[in-house]
């Protein structure tokens, strides 16, 4: 295998690992963020934009996705 072929195959594996890690990091919340989400949910329910307004750098969509994957009771 030439150096060029090895380089391009290495790039492809790096790109796919970046995609996987970015998807996993989307749902990474700190303990404080998680506690605040739970407390706010108990106060205002599924008003994700209100909850997101209390957590800098988080969107309503991120919080809703996190909640649904972590605490959803519909099974």
PDB file of N, CA, C, O and CB in Angstrom:
ATOM      1  N   UNK A   1       0.849  -1.174   0.000  1.00  0.00           N
ATOM      2  CA  UNK A   1       0.000   0.000   0.000  1.00  0.00           C
ATOM      3  C   UNK A   1       0.897   1.240   0.000  1.00  0.00           C
ATOM      4  O   UNK A   1       1.863   1.313   0.760  1.00  0.00           O
ATOM      5  CB  UNK A   1      -0.968  -0.004   1.227  1.00  0.00           C
ATOM      6  N   UNK A   2       0.579   2.192  -0.839  1.00  0.00           N
ATOM      7  CA  UNK A   2       1.406   3.393  -0.903  1.00  0.00           C
ATOM      8  C   UNK A   2       1.103   4.310   0.272  1.00  0.00           C
ATOM      9  O   UNK A   2       0.096   4.145   0.960  1.00  0.00           O
ATOM     10  CB  UNK A   2       1.183   4.134  -2.230  1.00  0.00           C
ATOM     11  N   UNK A   3       1.987   5.277   0.491  1.00  0.00           N
ATOM     12  CA  UNK A   3       1.782   6.233   1.577  1.00  0.00           C
ATOM     13  C   UNK A   3       0.485   7.013   1.392  1.00  0.00           C
ATOM     14  O   UNK A   3      -0.198   7.325   2.367  1.00  0.00           O
ATOM     15  CB  UNK A   3       2.963   7.197   1.665  1.00  0.00           C
ATOM     16  N   UNK A   4       0.147   7.327   0.147  1.00  0.00           N
ATOM     17  CA  UNK A   4      -1.070   8.090  -0.139  1.00  0.00           C
ATOM     18  C   UNK A   4      -2.311   7.267   0.230  1.00  0.00           C
ATOM     19  O   UNK A   4      -3.255   7.791   0.822  1.00  0.00           O
ATOM     20  CB  UNK A   4      -1.116   8.500  -1.636  1.00  0.00           C
ATOM     21  N   UNK A   5      -2.303   5.986  -0.121  1.00  0.00           N
ATOM     22  CA  UNK A   5      -3.441   5.133   0.208  1.00  0.00           C
ATOM     23  C   UNK A   5      -3.595   4.967   1.713  1.00  0.00           C
ATOM     24  O   UNK A   5      -4.711   4.992   2.232  1.00  0.00           O
ATOM     25  CB  UNK A   5      -3.289   3.770  -0.453  1.00  0.00           C
ATOM     26  N   UNK A   6      -2.481   4.799   2.413  1.00  0.00           N
ATOM     27  CA  UNK A   6      -2.541   4.661   3.866  1.00  0.00           C
ATOM     28  C   UNK A   6      -3.064   5.934   4.508  1.00  0.00           C
ATOM     29  O   UNK A   6      -3.846   5.888   5.457  1.00  0.00           O
ATOM     30  CB  UNK A   6      -1.162   4.314   4.431  1.00  0.00           C
ATOM     31  N   UNK A   7      -2.627   7.065   3.984  1.00  0.00           N
ATOM     32  CA  UNK A   7      -3.048   8.346   4.538  1.00  0.00           C
ATOM     33  C   UNK A   7      -4.557   8.534   4.391  1.00  0.00           C
ATOM     34  O   UNK A   7      -5.219   8.973   5.332  1.00  0.00           O
ATOM     35  CB  UNK A   7      -2.301   9.495   3.851  1.00  0.00           C
ATOM     36  N   UNK A   8      -5.107   8.206   3.220  1.00  0.00           N
ATOM     37  CA  UNK A   8      -6.536   8.415   3.011  1.00  0.00           C
ATOM     38  C   UNK A   8      -7.361   7.449   3.857  1.00  0.00           C
ATOM     39  O   UNK A   8      -8.432   7.823   4.334  1.00  0.00           O
ATOM     40  CB  UNK A   8      -6.888   8.251   1.528  1.00  0.00           C
ATOM     41  N   UNK A   9      -6.892   6.218   4.057  1.00  0.00           N
ATOM     42  CA  UNK A   9      -7.641   5.281   4.891  1.00  0.00           C
ATOM     43  C   UNK A   9      -7.595   5.709   6.358  1.00  0.00           C
ATOM     44  O   UNK A   9      -8.572   5.534   7.086  1.00  0.00           O
ATOM     45  CB  UNK A   9      -7.083   3.854   4.733  1.00  0.00           C
ATOM     46  N   UNK A  10      -6.471   6.264   6.791  1.00  0.00           N
ATOM     47  CA  UNK A  10      -6.376   6.774   8.152  1.00  0.00           C
ATOM     48  C   UNK A  10      -7.326   7.941   8.362  1.00  0.00           C
ATOM     49  O   UNK A  10      -7.962   8.045   9.410  1.00  0.00           O
ATOM     50  CB  UNK A  10      -4.946   7.197   8.466  1.00  0.00           C
ATOM     51  N   UNK A  11      -7.425   8.821   7.370  1.00  0.00           N
ATOM     52  CA  UNK A  11      -8.321   9.972   7.464  1.00  0.00           C
ATOM     53  C   UNK A  11      -9.770   9.512   7.611  1.00  0.00           C
ATOM     54  O   UNK A  11     -10.533  10.100   8.377  1.00  0.00           O
ATOM     55  CB  UNK A  11      -8.171  10.876   6.225  1.00  0.00           C
ATOM     56  N   UNK A  12     -10.147   8.476   6.890  1.00  0.00           N
ATOM     57  CA  UNK A  12     -11.524   7.987   6.957  1.00  0.00           C
ATOM     58  C   UNK A  12     -11.838   7.456   8.350  1.00  0.00           C
ATOM     59  O   UNK A  12     -12.930   7.692   8.866  1.00  0.00           O
ATOM     60  CB  UNK A  12     -11.760   6.891   5.905  1.00  0.00           C
ATOM     61  N   UNK A  13     -10.897   6.742   8.966  1.00  0.00           N
ATOM     62  CA  UNK A  13     -11.155   6.215  10.301  1.00  0.00           C
ATOM     63  C   UNK A  13     -11.218   7.328  11.328  1.00  0.00           C
ATOM     64  O   UNK A  13     -11.985   7.241  12.287  1.00  0.00           O
ATOM     65  CB  UNK A  13     -10.086   5.208  10.691  1.00  0.00           C
ATOM     66  N   UNK A  14     -10.423   8.376  11.145  1.00  0.00           N
ATOM     67  CA  UNK A  14     -10.456   9.514  12.060  1.00  0.00           C
ATOM     68  C   UNK A  14     -11.784  10.230  11.936  1.00  0.00           C
ATOM     69  O   UNK A  14     -12.376  10.611  12.946  1.00  0.00           O
ATOM     70  CB  UNK A  14      -9.294  10.483  11.780  1.00  0.00           C
ATOM     71  N   UNK A  15     -12.270  10.424  10.704  1.00  0.00           N
ATOM     72  CA  UNK A  15     -13.544  11.104  10.495  1.00  0.00           C
ATOM     73  C   UNK A  15     -14.695  10.346  11.133  1.00  0.00           C
ATOM     74  O   UNK A  15     -15.562  10.959  11.755  1.00  0.00           O
ATOM     75  CB  UNK A  15     -13.806  11.285   9.013  1.00  0.00           C
ATOM     76  N   UNK A  16     -14.723   9.019  10.992  1.00  0.00           N
ATOM     77  CA  UNK A  16     -15.822   8.259  11.569  1.00  0.00           C
ATOM     78  C   UNK A  16     -15.777   8.284  13.093  1.00  0.00           C
ATOM     79  O   UNK A  16     -16.826   8.283  13.738  1.00  0.00           O
ATOM     80  CB  UNK A  16     -15.786   6.822  11.069  1.00  0.00           C
ATOM     81  N   UNK A  17     -14.593   8.308  13.673  1.00  0.00           N
ATOM     82  CA  UNK A  17     -14.507   8.372  15.129  1.00  0.00           C
ATOM     83  C   UNK A  17     -14.932   9.743  15.631  1.00  0.00           C
ATOM     84  O   UNK A  17     -15.492   9.849  16.722  1.00  0.00           O
ATOM     85  CB  UNK A  17     -13.084   8.053  15.599  1.00  0.00           C
ATOM     86  N   UNK A  18     -14.681  10.788  14.863  1.00  0.00           N
ATOM     87  CA  UNK A  18     -15.139  12.126  15.243  1.00  0.00           C
ATOM     88  C   UNK A  18     -16.659  12.174  15.251  1.00  0.00           C
ATOM     89  O   UNK A  18     -17.256  12.768  16.148  1.00  0.00           O
ATOM     90  CB  UNK A  18     -14.574  13.195  14.283  1.00  0.00           C
ATOM     91  N   UNK A  19     -17.295  11.545  14.248  1.00  0.00           N
ATOM     92  CA  UNK A  19     -18.750  11.523  14.181  1.00  0.00           C
ATOM     93  C   UNK A  19     -19.342  10.816  15.391  1.00  0.00           C
ATOM     94  O   UNK A  19     -20.311  11.300  15.975  1.00  0.00           O
ATOM     95  CB  UNK A  19     -19.214  10.845  12.896  1.00  0.00           C
ATOM     96  N   UNK A  20     -18.779   9.685  15.773  1.00  0.00           N
ATOM     97  CA  UNK A  20     -19.287   8.934  16.911  1.00  0.00           C
ATOM     98  C   UNK A  20     -19.127   9.708  18.208  1.00  0.00           C
ATOM     99  O   UNK A  20     -20.039   9.735  19.034  1.00  0.00           O
ATOM    100  CB  UNK A  20     -18.583   7.599  17.015  1.00  0.00           C
ATOM    101  N   UNK A  21     -17.978  10.334  18.392  1.00  0.00           N
ATOM    102  CA  UNK A  21     -17.748  11.047  19.644  1.00  0.00           C
ATOM    103  C   UNK A  21     -18.614  12.291  19.732  1.00  0.00           C
ATOM    104  O   UNK A  21     -19.025  12.663  20.830  1.00  0.00           O
ATOM    105  CB  UNK A  21     -16.279  11.422  19.781  1.00  0.00           C
ATOM    106  N   UNK A  22     -18.905  12.949  18.614  1.00  0.00           N
ATOM    107  CA  UNK A  22     -19.753  14.141  18.660  1.00  0.00           C
ATOM    108  C   UNK A  22     -21.188  13.754  18.995  1.00  0.00           C
ATOM    109  O   UNK A  22     -21.876  14.503  19.688  1.00  0.00           O
ATOM    110  CB  UNK A  22     -19.702  14.899  17.317  1.00  0.00           C
ATOM    111  N   UNK A  23     -21.653  12.601  18.521  1.00  0.00           N
ATOM    112  CA  UNK A  23     -23.005  12.158  18.848  1.00  0.00           C
ATOM    113  C   UNK A  23     -23.108  11.819  20.333  1.00  0.00           C
ATOM    114  O   UNK A  23     -24.111  12.141  20.971  1.00  0.00           O
ATOM    115  CB  UNK A  23     -23.398  10.939  17.990  1.00  0.00           C
ATOM    116  N   UNK A  24     -22.088  11.176  20.884  1.00  0.00           N
ATOM    117  CA  UNK A  24     -22.111  10.812  22.295  1.00  0.00           C
ATOM    118  C   UNK A  24     -22.009  12.041  23.179  1.00  0.00           C
ATOM    119  O   UNK A  24     -22.646  12.109  24.231  1.00  0.00           O
ATOM    120  CB  UNK A  24     -20.980   9.846  22.613  1.00  0.00           C
ATOM    121  N   UNK A  25     -21.208  13.016  22.755  1.00  0.00           N
ATOM    122  CA  UNK A  25     -21.007  14.196  23.591  1.00  0.00           C
ATOM    123  C   UNK A  25     -22.236  15.081  23.638  1.00  0.00           C
ATOM    124  O   UNK A  25     -22.369  15.897  24.551  1.00  0.00           O
ATOM    125  CB  UNK A  25     -19.829  14.993  23.092  1.00  0.00           C
ATOM    126  N   UNK A  26     -23.141  14.939  22.674  1.00  0.00           N
ATOM    127  CA  UNK A  26     -24.359  15.742  22.680  1.00  0.00           C
ATOM    128  C   UNK A  26     -25.170  15.503  23.950  1.00  0.00           C
ATOM    129  O   UNK A  26     -25.805  16.423  24.468  1.00  0.00           O
ATOM    130  CB  UNK A  26     -25.208  15.427  21.447  1.00  0.00           C
ATOM    131  N   UNK A  27     -25.150  14.298  24.440  1.00  0.00           N
ATOM    132  CA  UNK A  27     -25.975  13.956  25.590  1.00  0.00           C
ATOM    133  C   UNK A  27     -25.189  13.925  26.890  1.00  0.00           C
ATOM    134  O   UNK A  27     -25.661  13.371  27.883  1.00  0.00           O
ATOM    135  CB  UNK A  27     -26.631  12.626  25.369  1.00  0.00           C
ATOM    136  N   UNK A  28     -24.020  14.501  26.900  1.00  0.00           N
ATOM    137  CA  UNK A  28     -23.221  14.557  28.114  1.00  0.00           C
ATOM    138  C   UNK A  28     -23.611  15.802  28.909  1.00  0.00           C
ATOM    139  O   UNK A  28     -23.371  16.931  28.480  1.00  0.00           O
ATOM    140  CB  UNK A  28     -21.701  14.561  27.780  1.00  0.00           C
ATOM    141  N   UNK A  29     -24.204  15.579  30.050  1.00  0.00           N
ATOM    142  CA  UNK A  29     -24.606  16.662  30.929  1.00  0.00           C
ATOM    143  C   UNK A  29     -23.905  16.479  32.265  1.00  0.00           C
ATOM    144  O   UNK A  29     -23.700  15.354  32.720  1.00  0.00           O
ATOM    145  CB  UNK A  29     -26.151  16.703  31.105  1.00  0.00           C
ATOM    146  N   UNK A  30     -23.544  17.579  32.884  1.00  0.00           N
ATOM    147  CA  UNK A  30     -22.900  17.498  34.193  1.00  0.00           C
ATOM    148  C   UNK A  30     -23.942  17.131  35.243  1.00  0.00           C
ATOM    149  O   UNK A  30     -25.145  17.192  34.989  1.00  0.00           O
ATOM    150  CB  UNK A  30     -22.202  18.838  34.557  1.00  0.00           C
ATOM    151  N   UNK A  31     -23.471  16.755  36.407  1.00  0.00           N
ATOM    152  CA  UNK A  31     -24.368  16.427  37.513  1.00  0.00           C
ATOM    153  C   UNK A  31     -25.257  17.622  37.855  1.00  0.00           C
ATOM    154  O   UNK A  31     -26.454  17.459  38.091  1.00  0.00           O
ATOM    155  CB  UNK A  31     -23.561  15.990  38.750  1.00  0.00           C
ATOM    156  N   UNK A  32     -24.673  18.821  37.883  1.00  0.00           N
ATOM    157  CA  UNK A  32     -25.443  20.025  38.202  1.00  0.00           C
ATOM    158  C   UNK A  32     -26.510  20.304  37.146  1.00  0.00           C
ATOM    159  O   UNK A  32     -27.634  20.680  37.477  1.00  0.00           O
ATOM    160  CB  UNK A  32     -24.511  21.230  38.332  1.00  0.00           C
ATOM    161  N   UNK A  33     -26.152  20.118  35.869  1.00  0.00           N
ATOM    162  CA  UNK A  33     -27.131  20.322  34.799  1.00  0.00           C
ATOM    163  C   UNK A  33     -28.268  19.318  34.917  1.00  0.00           C
ATOM    164  O   UNK A  33     -29.438  19.677  34.785  1.00  0.00           O
ATOM    165  CB  UNK A  33     -26.461  20.204  33.420  1.00  0.00           C
ATOM    166  N   UNK A  34     -27.925  18.071  35.163  1.00  0.00           N
ATOM    167  CA  UNK A  34     -28.935  17.029  35.286  1.00  0.00           C
ATOM    168  C   UNK A  34     -29.873  17.322  36.453  1.00  0.00           C
ATOM    169  O   UNK A  34     -31.088  17.182  36.320  1.00  0.00           O
ATOM    170  CB  UNK A  34     -28.273  15.658  35.467  1.00  0.00           C
ATOM    171  N   UNK A  35     -29.324  17.722  37.581  1.00  0.00           N
ATOM    172  CA  UNK A  35     -30.134  18.057  38.752  1.00  0.00           C
ATOM    173  C   UNK A  35     -31.070  19.220  38.447  1.00  0.00           C
ATOM    174  O   UNK A  35     -32.242  19.196  38.823  1.00  0.00           O
ATOM    175  CB  UNK A  35     -29.234  18.401  39.949  1.00  0.00           C
ATOM    176  N   UNK A  36     -30.553  20.232  37.770  1.00  0.00           N
ATOM    177  CA  UNK A  36     -31.376  21.384  37.417  1.00  0.00           C
ATOM    178  C   UNK A  36     -32.480  20.995  36.444  1.00  0.00           C
ATOM    179  O   UNK A  36     -33.609  21.469  36.574  1.00  0.00           O
ATOM    180  CB  UNK A  36     -30.513  22.488  36.816  1.00  0.00           C
ATOM    181  N   UNK A  37     -32.178  20.151  35.482  1.00  0.00           N
ATOM    182  CA  UNK A  37     -33.194  19.696  34.531  1.00  0.00           C
ATOM    183  C   UNK A  37     -34.317  18.976  35.266  1.00  0.00           C
ATOM    184  O   UNK A  37     -35.493  19.225  35.003  1.00  0.00           O
ATOM    185  CB  UNK A  37     -32.570  18.770  33.465  1.00  0.00           C
ATOM    186  N   UNK A  38     -33.963  18.095  36.176  1.00  0.00           N
ATOM    187  CA  UNK A  38     -34.979  17.347  36.939  1.00  0.00           C
ATOM    188  C   UNK A  38     -35.838  18.297  37.762  1.00  0.00           C
ATOM    189  O   UNK A  38     -37.064  18.191  37.763  1.00  0.00           O
ATOM    190  CB  UNK A  38     -34.312  16.303  37.864  1.00  0.00           C
ATOM    191  N   UNK A  39     -35.193  19.222  38.461  1.00  0.00           N
ATOM    192  CA  UNK A  39     -35.939  20.171  39.301  1.00  0.00           C
ATOM    193  C   UNK A  39     -36.855  21.049  38.458  1.00  0.00           C
ATOM    194  O   UNK A  39     -38.015  21.266  38.809  1.00  0.00           O
ATOM    195  CB  UNK A  39     -34.971  21.052  40.108  1.00  0.00           C
ATOM    196  N   UNK A  40     -36.329  21.553  37.344  1.00  0.00           N
ATOM    197  CA  UNK A  40     -37.137  22.406  36.471  1.00  0.00           C
ATOM    198  C   UNK A  40     -38.278  21.615  35.833  1.00  0.00           C
ATOM    199  O   UNK A  40     -39.383  22.136  35.684  1.00  0.00           O
ATOM    200  CB  UNK A  40     -36.261  23.039  35.380  1.00  0.00           C
ATOM    201  N   UNK A  41     -38.021  20.373  35.460  1.00  0.00           N
ATOM    202  CA  UNK A  41     -39.079  19.552  34.869  1.00  0.00           C
ATOM    203  C   UNK A  41     -40.209  19.366  35.862  1.00  0.00           C
ATOM    204  O   UNK A  41     -41.382  19.412  35.490  1.00  0.00           O
ATOM    205  CB  UNK A  41     -38.529  18.185  34.422  1.00  0.00           C
ATOM    206  N   UNK A  42     -39.863  19.155  37.127  1.00  0.00           N
ATOM    207  CA  UNK A  42     -40.890  18.996  38.156  1.00  0.00           C
ATOM    208  C   UNK A  42     -41.703  20.279  38.349  1.00  0.00           C
ATOM    209  O   UNK A  42     -42.872  20.223  38.731  1.00  0.00           O
ATOM    210  CB  UNK A  42     -40.246  18.584  39.480  1.00  0.00           C
ATOM    211  N   UNK A  43     -41.094  21.416  38.089  1.00  0.00           N
ATOM    212  CA  UNK A  43     -41.791  22.702  38.235  1.00  0.00           C
ATOM    213  C   UNK A  43     -42.613  23.083  37.012  1.00  0.00           C
ATOM    214  O   UNK A  43     -43.764  23.499  37.145  1.00  0.00           O
ATOM    215  CB  UNK A  43     -40.795  23.793  38.518  1.00  0.00           C
ATOM    216  N   UNK A  44     -42.031  22.944  35.817  1.00  0.00           N
ATOM    217  CA  UNK A  44     -42.678  23.486  34.613  1.00  0.00           C
ATOM    218  C   UNK A  44     -43.063  22.422  33.591  1.00  0.00           C
ATOM    219  O   UNK A  44     -43.675  22.744  32.572  1.00  0.00           O
ATOM    220  CB  UNK A  44     -41.769  24.484  33.959  1.00  0.00           C
ATOM    221  N   UNK A  45     -42.719  21.174  33.840  1.00  0.00           N
ATOM    222  CA  UNK A  45     -43.071  20.108  32.901  1.00  0.00           C
ATOM    223  C   UNK A  45     -42.206  20.145  31.657  1.00  0.00           C
ATOM    224  O   UNK A  45     -41.021  20.471  31.720  1.00  0.00           O
ATOM    225  CB  UNK A  45     -44.530  20.211  32.512  1.00  0.00           C
ATOM    226  N   UNK A  46     -42.799  19.812  30.539  1.00  0.00           N
ATOM    227  CA  UNK A  46     -42.061  19.682  29.281  1.00  0.00           C
ATOM    228  C   UNK A  46     -41.895  21.011  28.558  1.00  0.00           C
ATOM    229  O   UNK A  46     -42.006  21.062  27.333  1.00  0.00           O
ATOM    230  CB  UNK A  46     -42.760  18.700  28.372  1.00  0.00           C
ATOM    231  N   UNK A  47     -41.638  22.053  29.269  1.00  0.00           N
ATOM    232  CA  UNK A  47     -41.390  23.366  28.665  1.00  0.00           C
ATOM    233  C   UNK A  47     -39.881  23.515  28.505  1.00  0.00           C
ATOM    234  O   UNK A  47     -39.216  24.228  29.258  1.00  0.00           O
ATOM    235  CB  UNK A  47     -41.995  24.540  29.541  1.00  0.00           C
ATOM    236  N   UNK A  48     -39.365  22.812  27.491  1.00  0.00           N
ATOM    237  CA  UNK A  48     -37.928  22.655  27.292  1.00  0.00           C
ATOM    238  C   UNK A  48     -37.221  23.988  27.098  1.00  0.00           C
ATOM    239  O   UNK A  48     -36.084  24.147  27.540  1.00  0.00           O
ATOM    240  CB  UNK A  48     -37.667  21.764  26.102  1.00  0.00           C
ATOM    241  N   UNK A  49     -37.867  24.948  26.447  1.00  0.00           N
ATOM    242  CA  UNK A  49     -37.208  26.237  26.226  1.00  0.00           C
ATOM    243  C   UNK A  49     -37.000  26.986  27.539  1.00  0.00           C
ATOM    244  O   UNK A  49     -35.994  27.677  27.701  1.00  0.00           O
ATOM    245  CB  UNK A  49     -38.030  27.095  25.260  1.00  0.00           C
ATOM    246  N   UNK A  50     -37.935  26.858  28.475  1.00  0.00           N
ATOM    247  CA  UNK A  50     -37.754  27.475  29.788  1.00  0.00           C
ATOM    248  C   UNK A  50     -36.595  26.827  30.534  1.00  0.00           C
ATOM    249  O   UNK A  50     -35.791  27.512  31.165  1.00  0.00           O
ATOM    250  CB  UNK A  50     -39.041  27.368  30.616  1.00  0.00           C
ATOM    251  N   UNK A  51     -36.517  25.510  30.457  1.00  0.00           N
ATOM    252  CA  UNK A  51     -35.427  24.793  31.124  1.00  0.00           C
ATOM    253  C   UNK A  51     -34.089  25.166  30.486  1.00  0.00           C
ATOM    254  O   UNK A  51     -33.109  25.406  31.191  1.00  0.00           O
ATOM    255  CB  UNK A  51     -35.653  23.258  31.052  1.00  0.00           C
ATOM    256  N   UNK A  52     -34.047  25.216  29.153  1.00  0.00           N
ATOM    257  CA  UNK A  52     -32.813  25.554  28.449  1.00  0.00           C
ATOM    258  C   UNK A  52     -32.352  26.972  28.777  1.00  0.00           C
ATOM    259  O   UNK A  52     -31.154  27.253  28.774  1.00  0.00           O
ATOM    260  CB  UNK A  52     -33.007  25.406  26.943  1.00  0.00           C
ATOM    261  N   UNK A  53     -33.288  27.850  29.057  1.00  0.00           N
ATOM    262  CA  UNK A  53     -32.931  29.215  29.409  1.00  0.00           C
ATOM    263  C   UNK A  53     -32.162  29.316  30.712  1.00  0.00           C
ATOM    264  O   UNK A  53     -31.490  30.318  30.959  1.00  0.00           O
ATOM    265  CB  UNK A  53     -34.160  30.049  29.495  1.00  0.00           C
ATOM    266  N   UNK A  54     -32.250  28.302  31.542  1.00  0.00           N
ATOM    267  CA  UNK A  54     -31.534  28.277  32.821  1.00  0.00           C
ATOM    268  C   UNK A  54     -30.167  27.614  32.731  1.00  0.00           C
ATOM    269  O   UNK A  54     -29.390  27.658  33.684  1.00  0.00           O
ATOM    270  CB  UNK A  54     -32.362  27.565  33.852  1.00  0.00           C
ATOM    271  N   UNK A  55     -29.870  26.996  31.580  1.00  0.00           N
ATOM    272  CA  UNK A  55     -28.605  26.278  31.416  1.00  0.00           C
ATOM    273  C   UNK A  55     -27.859  26.878  30.225  1.00  0.00           C
ATOM    274  O   UNK A  55     -28.193  26.591  29.075  1.00  0.00           O
ATOM    275  CB  UNK A  55     -28.846  24.740  31.212  1.00  0.00           C
ATOM    276  N   UNK A  56     -26.860  27.701  30.491  1.00  0.00           N
ATOM    277  CA  UNK A  56     -26.118  28.353  29.407  1.00  0.00           C
ATOM    278  C   UNK A  56     -25.504  27.342  28.441  1.00  0.00           C
ATOM    279  O   UNK A  56     -24.922  26.342  28.860  1.00  0.00           O
ATOM    280  CB  UNK A  56     -25.021  29.240  29.985  1.00  0.00           C
ATOM    281  N   UNK A  57     -25.641  27.615  27.151  1.00  0.00           N
ATOM    282  CA  UNK A  57     -25.030  26.773  26.131  1.00  0.00           C
ATOM    283  C   UNK A  57     -25.841  25.554  25.749  1.00  0.00           C
ATOM    284  O   UNK A  57     -25.389  24.749  24.935  1.00  0.00           O
ATOM    285  CB  UNK A  57     -23.707  26.337  26.589  1.00  0.00           C
ATOM    286  N   UNK A  58     -27.019  25.395  26.311  1.00  0.00           N
ATOM    287  CA  UNK A  58     -27.865  24.240  25.980  1.00  0.00           C
ATOM    288  C   UNK A  58     -29.107  24.711  25.243  1.00  0.00           C
ATOM    289  O   UNK A  58     -29.667  25.767  25.538  1.00  0.00           O
ATOM    290  CB  UNK A  58     -28.260  23.454  27.258  1.00  0.00           C
ATOM    291  N   UNK A  59     -29.525  23.900  24.274  1.00  0.00           N
ATOM    292  CA  UNK A  59     -30.744  24.213  23.538  1.00  0.00           C
ATOM    293  C   UNK A  59     -31.898  23.377  24.071  1.00  0.00           C
ATOM    294  O   UNK A  59     -31.698  22.360  24.737  1.00  0.00           O
ATOM    295  CB  UNK A  59     -30.552  23.970  22.027  1.00  0.00           C
ATOM    296  N   UNK A  60     -33.097  23.824  23.767  1.00  0.00           N
ATOM    297  CA  UNK A  60     -34.289  23.088  24.179  1.00  0.00           C
ATOM    298  C   UNK A  60     -34.286  21.684  23.570  1.00  0.00           C
ATOM    299  O   UNK A  60     -34.701  20.721  24.214  1.00  0.00           O
ATOM    300  CB  UNK A  60     -35.566  23.851  23.767  1.00  0.00           C
ATOM    301  N   UNK A  61     -33.817  21.577  22.326  1.00  0.00           N
ATOM    302  CA  UNK A  61     -33.789  20.281  21.652  1.00  0.00           C
ATOM    303  C   UNK A  61     -32.830  19.316  22.339  1.00  0.00           C
ATOM    304  O   UNK A  61     -33.141  18.134  22.488  1.00  0.00           O
ATOM    305  CB  UNK A  61     -33.393  20.455  20.189  1.00  0.00           C
ATOM    306  N   UNK A  62     -31.662  19.813  22.759  1.00  0.00           N
ATOM    307  CA  UNK A  62     -30.695  18.962  23.465  1.00  0.00           C
ATOM    308  C   UNK A  62     -31.289  18.436  24.771  1.00  0.00           C
ATOM    309  O   UNK A  62     -31.150  17.258  25.100  1.00  0.00           O
ATOM    310  CB  UNK A  62     -29.393  19.745  23.752  1.00  0.00           C
ATOM    311  N   UNK A  63     -31.941  19.311  25.496  1.00  0.00           N
ATOM    312  CA  UNK A  63     -32.505  18.929  26.788  1.00  0.00           C
ATOM    313  C   UNK A  63     -33.649  17.950  26.611  1.00  0.00           C
ATOM    314  O   UNK A  63     -33.756  16.978  27.359  1.00  0.00           O
ATOM    315  CB  UNK A  63     -32.984  20.162  27.550  1.00  0.00           C
ATOM    316  N   UNK A  64     -34.504  18.194  25.629  1.00  0.00           N
ATOM    317  CA  UNK A  64     -35.610  17.269  25.386  1.00  0.00           C
ATOM    318  C   UNK A  64     -35.092  15.894  24.975  1.00  0.00           C
ATOM    319  O   UNK A  64     -35.590  14.871  25.444  1.00  0.00           O
ATOM    320  CB  UNK A  64     -36.544  17.824  24.304  1.00  0.00           C
ATOM    321  N   UNK A  65     -34.087  15.874  24.094  1.00  0.00           N
ATOM    322  CA  UNK A  65     -33.509  14.595  23.662  1.00  0.00           C
ATOM    323  C   UNK A  65     -32.884  13.865  24.849  1.00  0.00           C
ATOM    324  O   UNK A  65     -33.063  12.658  25.010  1.00  0.00           O
ATOM    325  CB  UNK A  65     -32.451  14.819  22.554  1.00  0.00           C
ATOM    326  N   UNK A  66     -32.157  14.599  25.667  1.00  0.00           N
ATOM    327  CA  UNK A  66     -31.539  14.011  26.857  1.00  0.00           C
ATOM    328  C   UNK A  66     -32.612  13.432  27.771  1.00  0.00           C
ATOM    329  O   UNK A  66     -32.494  12.295  28.228  1.00  0.00           O
ATOM    330  CB  UNK A  66     -30.696  15.062  27.615  1.00  0.00           C
ATOM    331  N   UNK A  67     -33.645  14.203  28.036  1.00  0.00           N
ATOM    332  CA  UNK A  67     -34.717  13.760  28.926  1.00  0.00           C
ATOM    333  C   UNK A  67     -35.379  12.499  28.384  1.00  0.00           C
ATOM    334  O   UNK A  67     -35.585  11.532  29.119  1.00  0.00           O
ATOM    335  CB  UNK A  67     -35.763  14.872  29.107  1.00  0.00           C
ATOM    336  N   UNK A  68     -35.709  12.514  27.101  1.00  0.00           N
ATOM    337  CA  UNK A  68     -36.412  11.377  26.510  1.00  0.00           C
ATOM    338  C   UNK A  68     -35.567  10.117  26.478  1.00  0.00           C
ATOM    339  O   UNK A  68     -36.099   9.015  26.609  1.00  0.00           O
ATOM    340  CB  UNK A  68     -36.856  11.717  25.115  1.00  0.00           C
ATOM    341  N   UNK A  69     -34.255  10.259  26.307  1.00  0.00           N
ATOM    342  CA  UNK A  69     -33.411   9.060  26.303  1.00  0.00           C
ATOM    343  C   UNK A  69     -33.117   8.580  27.722  1.00  0.00           C
ATOM    344  O   UNK A  69     -32.872   7.393  27.936  1.00  0.00           O
ATOM    345  CB  UNK A  69     -32.098   9.338  25.564  1.00  0.00           C
ATOM    346  N   UNK A  70     -33.139   9.480  28.676  1.00  0.00           N
ATOM    347  CA  UNK A  70     -32.757   9.127  30.044  1.00  0.00           C
ATOM    348  C   UNK A  70     -33.944   8.801  30.938  1.00  0.00           C
ATOM    349  O   UNK A  70     -33.884   7.862  31.731  1.00  0.00           O
ATOM    350  CB  UNK A  70     -31.975  10.247  30.655  1.00  0.00           C
ATOM    351  N   UNK A  71     -35.026   9.574  30.815  1.00  0.00           N
ATOM    352  CA  UNK A  71     -36.123   9.474  31.777  1.00  0.00           C
ATOM    353  C   UNK A  71     -37.485   9.151  31.181  1.00  0.00           C
ATOM    354  O   UNK A  71     -38.478   9.115  31.909  1.00  0.00           O
ATOM    355  CB  UNK A  71     -36.225  10.735  32.518  1.00  0.00           C
ATOM    356  N   UNK A  72     -37.555   8.918  29.892  1.00  0.00           N
ATOM    357  CA  UNK A  72     -38.837   8.647  29.260  1.00  0.00           C
ATOM    358  C   UNK A  72     -39.438   7.366  29.832  1.00  0.00           C
ATOM    359  O   UNK A  72     -38.754   6.350  29.952  1.00  0.00           O
ATOM    360  CB  UNK A  72     -38.678   8.536  27.730  1.00  0.00           C
ATOM    361  N   UNK A  73     -40.716   7.422  30.181  1.00  0.00           N
ATOM    362  CA  UNK A  73     -41.396   6.268  30.765  1.00  0.00           C
ATOM    363  C   UNK A  73     -42.247   5.509  29.764  1.00  0.00           C
ATOM    364  O   UNK A  73     -42.839   4.484  30.103  1.00  0.00           O
ATOM    365  CB  UNK A  73     -42.254   6.709  31.911  1.00  0.00           C
ATOM    366  N   UNK A  74     -42.316   6.001  28.531  1.00  0.00           N
ATOM    367  CA  UNK A  74     -43.123   5.321  27.517  1.00  0.00           C
ATOM    368  C   UNK A  74     -42.333   4.164  26.913  1.00  0.00           C
ATOM    369  O   UNK A  74     -41.405   4.362  26.128  1.00  0.00           O
ATOM    370  CB  UNK A  74     -43.565   6.313  26.409  1.00  0.00           C
ATOM    371  N   UNK A  75     -42.727   2.949  27.302  1.00  0.00           N
ATOM    372  CA  UNK A  75     -42.027   1.764  26.788  1.00  0.00           C
ATOM    373  C   UNK A  75     -43.012   0.748  26.317  1.00  0.00           C
ATOM    374  O   UNK A  75     -42.621  -0.321  25.849  1.00  0.00           O
ATOM    375  CB  UNK A  75     -41.118   1.154  27.845  1.00  0.00           C
TER     376      UNK A  75
END
